[in-house]
């Protein structure tokens, strides 16, 4: 299920700086995962609203701080 995959990506990005950097660079790191194009775009861009609507709950503060906020505030 893609909601589980989204959470796995977020958890890994919070725990693995190399994976986070690859995520920030684009969708190549998400290739082969069971995610829609919209879900991939939301993960790459740190679209917290979209992600929370998909997973059905708020993301925890650790993921918000380590993954989502940096993704939304970076220069593109």
C-alpha positions in Angstrom: 0.0 0.0 0.0 1.4 3.4 -0.9 0.6 5.0 2.4 3.0 2.5 4.1 5.6 3.2 1.4 5.3 6.9 1.9 5.9 6.5 5.7 8.9 4.2 5.0 10.4 6.8 2.7 9.9 9.6 5.3 11.3 7.4 8.1 14.4 6.5 6.0 14.9 10.1 5.0 14.9 11.1 8.7 17.4 8.4 9.6 19.7 8.4 6.6 21.2 11.7 5.4 22.4 10.2 2.1 18.9 9.0 1.3 17.5 12.4 2.3 20.0 14.1 -0.1 18.9 11.7 -2.9 15.3 12.5 -2.2 15.9 16.2 -2.3 17.7 15.8 -5.7 14.6 14.2 -7.4 12.6 11.1 -8.0 15.4 8.6 -9.0 15.5 7.3 -5.4 11.8 6.6 -5.5 11.9 4.6 -8.8 10.4 1.1 -8.4 8.4 2.0 -5.3 4.7 1.6 -5.2 3.9 5.4 -5.4 1.8 7.5 -7.7 3.4 10.5 -9.4 1.5 12.8 -7.1 2.9 10.9 -4.0 6.4 11.1 -5.4 6.1 14.8 -6.0 4.7 15.4 -2.5 7.6 13.5 -1.0 10.2 15.3 -3.0 8.7 18.7 -2.3 7.8 18.1 1.3 4.1 18.7 0.8 3.0 18.0 4.3 -0.7 18.6 3.7 -0.8 16.1 0.8 1.2 13.6 2.7 -0.9 13.8 5.8 -4.1 13.5 3.7 -2.7 10.3 2.2 -1.5 8.7 5.4 -4.6 9.8 7.3 -2.7 11.3 10.3 -0.2 14.1 11.1 3.4 13.2 10.6 5.4 13.2 13.8 7.5 16.2 14.8 10.8 14.4 14.1 9.9 13.8 10.4 8.5 17.3 10.1 11.7 18.8 11.5 14.2 16.6 9.8 12.6 16.0 6.4 9.5 18.1 5.5 10.6 21.6 6.6 14.1 21.3 5.0 12.5 20.1 1.7 10.0 22.9 1.6 12.5 25.6 2.5 15.3 24.6 0.1 16.0 26.6 -3.1 14.8 24.8 -6.2 
